[in-house]
Amino acid sequence: MTAPGLTTAQVLAQTRRWLERAVIGLNLCPFAKSVYAKEQVHYVVYPGLDDAELLDILRQEMDALTACDPHVRETTLVIAPLLCPDFWDFNGLTARAQRVLRKSGLAGVLQIASFHPAYEFADDAPQDMAHYTNRAPYPIFHLLREDAVARAVADFAQAQTIFERNRATLRALGPAGWNALECGPLA
């Protein structure tokens, strides 16, 4: 069991649904579709409540990702369904995860993106749909290879427009449209 009443399989199914319907379906990340289709995404569900233990797992997964052939594993999602229900606690944990990355000597090799059911950008109103660019069904740390990100950005002529385009997409979608996707926290 992971989240109360949920199995690891259910957490993974919900995460995949979010990837398929929101991240790929809304084209929030134009680079995700091919990696997902090639099954190069590695998933780890952390069922615990211990920040330090999660950080140890993140460090292990950083090593595992860099040791693995990118054609087999391009990226890793570490999903923590019970950890940090409060976004601001998660935000602090994300800063600690970034320190682990730097101390590991893998800064510049890997990067961490974070997602949370209550993700908030500091400059947006609390009810702004723009927050949903980083909202996921569970707290997630996404480990990405820097060279893969650089290649993807180089191949995508308008990479600098992705963030603002995503914000506009989600604002146009609105709460009802997001809820209809049935892929994550309700608006």
C-alpha positions as semicolon CSV with decimal commas, in nm:
position;residue;x (nm);y (nm);z (nm)
1;M;0,000;0,000;0,000
2;T;0,107;0,359;-0,056
3;A;-0,149;0,637;-0,019
4;P;-0,437;0,546;0,210
5;G;-0,653;0,303;0,015
6;L;-0,423;0,302;-0,290
7;T;-0,179;0,040;-0,411
8;T;0,147;0,113;-0,586
9;A;-0,017;-0,005;-0,910
10;Q;-0,297;0,249;-0,866
11;V;-0,047;0,531;-0,798
12;L;0,143;0,435;-1,113
13;A;-0,178;0,415;-1,319
14;Q;-0,287;0,761;-1,198
15;T;0,058;0,902;-1,276
16;R;0,055;0,751;-1,626
17;R;-0,296;0,887;-1,686
18;W;-0,169;1,235;-1,589
19;L;0,127;1,196;-1,827
20;E;-0,096;1,078;-2,113
21;R;-0,383;1,323;-2,069
22;A;-0,214;1,637;-1,938
23;V;0,161;1,636;-2,004
24;I;0,140;1,466;-2,345
25;G;-0,228;1,519;-2,428
26;L;-0,213;1,896;-2,376
27;N;0,143;1,903;-2,515
28;L;0,269;2,068;-2,196
29;C;0,605;1,907;-2,263
30;P;0,664;1,858;-2,635
31;F;0,959;1,632;-2,551
32;A;0,767;1,381;-2,336
33;K;0,573;1,193;-2,602
34;S;0,863;1,009;-2,766
35;V;1,031;0,915;-2,437
36;Y;0,698;0,788;-2,302
37;A;0,617;0,597;-2,624
38;K;0,962;0,433;-2,620
39;E;0,903;0,331;-2,256
40;Q;1,219;0,513;-2,144
41;V;1,055;0,654;-1,830
42;H;1,148;0,480;-1,505
43;Y;0,899;0,507;-1,216
44;V;0,977;0,478;-0,847
45;V;0,701;0,500;-0,586
46;Y;0,822;0,594;-0,239
47;P;0,553;0,481;0,009
48;G;0,706;0,642;0,318
49;L;0,691;0,965;0,514
50;D;1,059;1,027;0,585
51;D;1,219;1,322;0,403
52;A;1,573;1,194;0,461
53;E;1,484;0,851;0,325
54;L;1,331;1,007;0,014
55;L;1,645;1,215;-0,040
56;D;1,853;0,895;-0,014
57;I;1,629;0,733;-0,275
58;L;1,663;1,036;-0,501
59;R;2,042;1,010;-0,473
60;Q;2,029;0,639;-0,557
61;E;1,804;0,710;-0,855
62;M;2,039;0,982;-0,977
63;D;2,322;0,729;-0,979
64;A;2,103;0,465;-1,144
65;L;1,990;0,706;-1,416
66;T;2,343;0,817;-1,502
67;A;2,461;0,455;-1,505
68;C;2,182;0,340;-1,736
69;D;2,189;0,358;-2,115
70;P;1,970;0,653;-2,220
71;H;1,806;0,434;-2,484
72;V;1,677;0,219;-2,200
73;R;1,611;0,486;-1,936
74;E;1,600;0,850;-2,040
75;T;1,430;0,990;-1,731
76;T;1,303;0,895;-1,385
77;L;0,992;0,994;-1,190
78;V;1,015;0,953;-0,813
79;I;0,658;0,963;-0,684
80;A;0,592;1,022;-0,313
81;P;0,215;0,995;-0,262
82;L;0,222;1,030;0,119
83;L;0,502;1,282;0,157
84;C;0,448;1,657;0,188
85;P;0,075;1,706;0,138
86;D;0,147;2,076;0,200
87;F;0,302;2,240;-0,107
88;W;0,527;2,472;0,093
89;D;0,676;2,175;0,279
90;F;0,731;2,010;-0,060
91;N;0,890;2,329;-0,191
92;G;1,140;2,315;0,096
93;L;1,207;1,948;0,024
94;T;1,265;2,037;-0,343
95;A;1,536;2,283;-0,235
96;R;1,697;2,007;-0,030
97;A;1,677;1,772;-0,331
98;Q;1,856;2,035;-0,541
99;R;2,134;2,045;-0,277
100;V;2,164;1,665;-0,297
101;L;2,203;1,698;-0,675
102;R;2,477;1,959;-0,636
103;K;2,661;1,766;-0,362
104;S;2,648;1,449;-0,572
105;G;2,853;1,619;-0,842
106;L;2,572;1,558;-1,092
107;A;2,464;1,919;-1,137
108;G;2,508;1,986;-1,507
109;V;2,450;1,616;-1,577
110;L;2,098;1,590;-1,432
111;Q;1,829;1,833;-1,332
112;I;1,522;1,804;-1,113
113;A;1,175;1,925;-1,204
114;S;0,907;1,912;-0,938
115;F;0,531;1,857;-0,948
116;H;0,272;1,866;-0,669
117;P;-0,108;1,848;-0,640
118;A;-0,113;2,202;-0,495
119;Y;0,179;2,353;-0,690
120;E;0,183;2,734;-0,686
121;F;0,391;2,990;-0,868
122;A;0,474;3,285;-0,643
123;D;0,358;3,555;-0,886
124;D;0,019;3,407;-0,980
125;A;-0,313;3,442;-0,800
126;P;-0,408;3,134;-0,594
127;Q;-0,688;3,029;-0,832
128;D;-0,489;3,086;-1,154
129;M;-0,500;2,782;-1,381
130;A;-0,134;2,850;-1,471
131;H;-0,039;2,658;-1,155
132;Y;-0,164;2,342;-1,327
133;T;0,142;2,335;-1,553
134;N;0,316;2,182;-1,250
135;R;0,026;2,010;-1,079
136;A;0,026;1,632;-1,067
137;P;-0,179;1,373;-0,880
138;Y;0,105;1,323;-0,627
139;P;0,431;1,492;-0,526
140;I;0,682;1,399;-0,797
141;F;1,051;1,463;-0,848
142;H;1,141;1,430;-1,215
143;L;1,506;1,350;-1,286
144;L;1,611;1,458;-1,634
145;R;1,938;1,423;-1,823
146;E;2,079;1,768;-1,904
147;D;2,210;1,658;-2,244
148;A;1,865;1,524;-2,341
149;V;1,706;1,854;-2,237
150;A;1,966;2,048;-2,437
151;R;1,906;1,832;-2,747
152;A;1,529;1,866;-2,715
153;V;1,549;2,244;-2,677
154;A;1,784;2,270;-2,975
155;D;1,541;2,065;-3,186
156;F;1,238;2,270;-3,080
157;A;1,254;2,607;-3,253
158;Q;1,035;2,788;-3,002
159;A;1,143;2,627;-2,675
160;Q;1,145;2,962;-2,497
161;T;0,770;2,994;-2,559
162;I;0,670;2,664;-2,393
163;F;0,610;2,805;-2,044
164;E;0,386;3,092;-2,155
165;R;0,207;2,873;-2,409
166;N;0,132;2,618;-2,135
167;R;-0,003;2,888;-1,906
168;A;-0,231;3,013;-2,184
169;T;-0,344;2,657;-2,264
170;L;-0,442;2,587;-1,904
171;R;-0,615;2,920;-1,858
172;A;-0,818;2,854;-2,173
173;L;-0,894;2,500;-2,057
174;G;-1,026;2,626;-1,725
175;P;-1,129;2,424;-1,420
176;A;-1,405;2,231;-1,600
177;G;-1,173;2,130;-1,883
178;W;-0,901;2,021;-1,640
179;N;-1,148;1,822;-1,431
180;A;-1,277;1,652;-1,746
181;L;-0,927;1,512;-1,807
182;E;-0,956;1,314;-1,481
183;C;-0,580;1,311;-1,446
184;G;-0,487;1,496;-1,133
185;P;-0,592;1,730;-0,857
186;L;-0,924;1,893;-0,929
187;A;-0,936;2,261;-1,012
